[in-house]
Amino acid sequence: MSFPSLRRVGLTGSIGAGKSTVAALLRERGLTVLDADEQARLVTQDPGVLALLDARFPGVVVGGTLDRAALAAQVFGDPAALADLNAITHPRVRKRMTALEAQAAARGERTVVQDVPLLFEGSLHAQMDAVIVVDAPLPLRVRRVMDRSGLTEAEVLARDARQLPAEQKRQRATVVIDNSGDHAHLEAQVDAALRQLGLDG
């Protein structure tokens, strides 16, 4: 479903780039940001979805709750398993995102930002009117993820390798936000991006 009066802006970036920080800054500036990861978490709390996941990936539902680490261990490096997971979750996430867009349109909003980690990988960029890519040098991104997650360098690099290369994301972007500096630098980058997209009014 599309909402002709609503402008869609995609927000994405490679692991550790700082996409979530940019999303928070966009919210501070009055934009509605729809978080696909948040919707995915809500989807995987649904008992019906949990039953499907437990049937396909035995042992990932413990006490009625999804064990995300156990699920990741089963799908990581297994394209068929990942495809099965996506077939269960992605249509439901898209349905929730569409419902949130409908609510925004009903409120008379003119723009929504869709925060989607795998925007290009899922071919969702084609549905956007513009795409913001957040980027930073790979060593910095790796260090950020290691600091916050406890993953090893090899584990972070393996996850990064599963995504579209950062350079290709930059090439496909409407605007690139460089998150290699401090917070003030990032805020300036966000404001410049909004001006470029005509969203600073």
N, C-alpha and C positions, 0 to 999 in steps of 0.2 A: 504494500500500500504506500502511496506517495501523498505528500501534502504540498501542493503547488506553492502555497504561500510561505513555506518553510525552507530556509536555506540550511543545507547540511554541510558541516565542516568536520572532516575526519581528523582525528588526532592520534598519532602513532609514533613509535620510535623503538629502537633496538633495546635489548635488555640493559638496564643500568643507565640509560640515557637521561632519565629524569622526567619521563612523561607524566607521572602522577603529580609531580611538583608543578609542572606547567598546567595541568588540569586544575589544580587548586588555585593557581594565579588567575586562570580564566574565570573561575567561579567568583573570585574576589572582585573581578571587573564586571560582574553582572551577567555573565553568559551561563546558559543552562548546559551542563555537561552530563551526558549520559554515559555511564561507566559499564562497559560490557563485562568486565571482570566481576563487578558487583552483582550484575544480573546473573552471571554464571554461578556465583556462589548461592544466590537465592534459588536458582533452578535446581541445584544439587542438594537442596534441603527438602525438596518435594518428595514425599514417600514413594510416589509412583516412579520417579526418576531414580531414586535410590534402589528400588527393586530391580530396575533394568540394569543399573550399574553392577549390582551385586551378582546378577545372573551372568553378565558378560565377564566381569572381573572379580572372581571369587575372593573374598577376604578384604575387600576395600571398604565395606560398610561394617562398622563396629558399633554395637549398641544404638543403631538407628542413625549414626552419624558417618559421613564420608571421611575416610582416612586419606587425605589428599596425598600424603607422602607415599602411601602404599599404591595408590592409583598411578601416581607419576612413575613409580618404579616399574609398573606393568606396561605402561604405554611408551616410556622413553626408549627410543631406538627401535620401536616396532611399528612400522607404518600402518600395518593392518589394524593393530589394536588402537592406534591413534585415530584412524578413520572411523572405527566403530564408536569410539568415545565421542568424536565430533558429530556423528550421525545422531547420537542420543541427545547431546546438549545444544548444538548450534541452532537447530530450528526453534527450540524453545527460547533460547536467548534472543534470537532475532524477533520472535513474537513479542517478548517483553519490551525490547527496544522500540518496536513499532508502536506499542501501546503508550510508551512514555512520549514518543514523538507526537502522537495524537493528542495527548494531554497538553503538551506545549503549544501545539497549533490551536487548540481550543482556548488557551489562555491568551491567544493573540501574539505569541512570540514569533519573531521573524527568523531567528537563527537558533540551531542547536548544534552543539559539538558532540560528536560521537567518539568517545575514548575507547579505541579498539586496538589491543596489542598486535594482532595479526591482520591488520586492515588490508594490506597488500596480499598476504598469503591466502586470505580468504576471498580475494577478489571483490571486497566490499568498497574499495576506493572508487570503483566505477559508479557507485550510487551517490558519491559525494560531489558537492559543488566546488569544494576546495579541500586540500589536504595539508595539514601542518605536520611536519616531521621534526621530532626532537632528536638531536644527535650530540655526541661527544666522542672524543678519541677512544679507541678500543681499550687501551691500558687503564684509562680513567674509569670507563664503564665496568671493566672487570673488577677493579679495586672496590668500587661502590657496592657491587653485588656481593663480593666476598665479605665486606665489612658488615653488611646488614643481614646476610643469610647464613654465614658459616660454610658456604660451599667452597670447594677448592677451586683453584684457577682452572684446572682441567675441566671441572664440571661446568663452570660458567662458560668457558669457551665452547664446550659441547652444546650447551643450550643456545648460545649465540649462533652457532653454525647451523642450527635447525631453522633459523629465520632467514628471510631475504637479506642479503648483504646490505649493510648500512649505506654504502655508496649508491646502490640501486634505489633505495628508499629516497635518498636525497634527490636523485635524478627525477623521480616521479612526483616529488612534492610540489605544491603550489608555493609554499614558503618553508624554509628551514630555520629552526630555532637552535642556536648553538649553546649548549649547556656545559661549556668547558671552564667557565669562570665562577665567580662568586654569585651570591643571591642577587645582588644589585645588578650585576651583568645580565643575569637571567631575566629579571623583571624588565630591563630595558629591551631585551630581545623579544619578550612577549608583547610589549607595547608596540614595538616596531612591526611585529607580525600583524597585530590587529589593525594598525594603520594601513598596511599593505593590502589587507583583505577588506578594508572599508568597514571595520567593526569597532572603531574607536569612538563612534558618536554616542 
